[in-house]
């Protein structure tokens, strides 16, 4: 199970995630503390998400056409160069939220190219029977680093300033690329003649929408991620407005969520198997909804943190069930495009949500938004469980992988 390629992959990707998450937390907190505005949080979120979505269609096609290893390495390098440029700009004293938003757009483009390739390359490194366990272990590492990264981000932002977090991300991205270079490259074997990118995108869309399991998952995720938006984006603002704007409070807000996700990842890796992935997704979404609604009625900061931690437990179950179900049911030569479709629909729901909930947060109680969205999210999870549970998840046929 733990081959050299798997170990190098886990090490490289989690290093990259650590640096990016430190920068992500620091940017959100910097904007929150500088502006205390839902509008600026909306702009930051759109800058991080929209370019990712626009490039994802092409990223999925490229992941099915070319070496996924090279795509991952090049996109990581692209993000590191953009972050280095931002660090230099701030070091020269040209500090502005506009510069942060502009570089966030560039970083988002790199992420949109990288994500389909990362998810699609895993079945090339791991056999089917170990997919759930490896995903659970990866979720545990991911959560552990995310548990550490808010503390690192808060410490560096408080003691050294925002520029220090930018340089940290450059270093971790460079190390991630070097480590990943030792993994043997491979790409899917493509059958038939080469088509245009647009034609391949159309094939990916048609394949995904005609597949009942994938189609239902897309519909569910579209509604779910729209309703997750208030909890995902506005909780730092809720903490700042309701409990206090100290950096340590914002740090704890992220750490307890990630601590719950770490516990959930350990449980998934120990279990090693999720028999009914539809049920796991449905229960996770319902659990999210209940916890988010309870956040809106938390009487003080300590109960708020406890509820936040409980909600985090569901993250690895949802992510692992979703990713493995797609990997098991999708043909190898279309895997990149299917993952790009999922991330486009789920990702576009959040910018749409922040366009609505961001301005509302400056006019309506965030607690009320959490109660309403959380209740609706729990209902979506229950509906998905009832409608999708009758479908049979048929495993894909293996497509040979052509080594390079």
Buried (B, 14 or more C-beta within 10 A) or exposed (E): EEEEBBEBBBBBBBBBBBBBBBBBBBBBBBBBBEBBBBEBBBBBBBBBBBBBBBBBBBBBBBBBBBBBBBBBBBBBBBBBEBBBBBBEBBEEEEBEBEBBBBBBBBBBBBBBBBBBBBBBBBBBBBEEEBBBBBBBBBBBBBBBBBBBBBBBBBBBBBEEBBBBBBBBBBEBBBBBBEBBEEBEBBBBEBEEEEBEEEEBBEBBBEBBEEBBBBBBBBBBBBBBBBBBBBBBBBBBBBBBBBBEBBBEBBBBBBBBBBBBBBBBBBBBBEBBEBEEBBBBBBBBBBBBBBBBBBBBBBEEBEEBBBBBBBBBBBBBBBBBBBBBBBBBBBBBBBBBBBBBBBBBBBBBBBBBBBBBBBEBBBEEBBBEBBBBBBBBBBBBBBBBBEBBEEEEEEEBEEBEBEEE
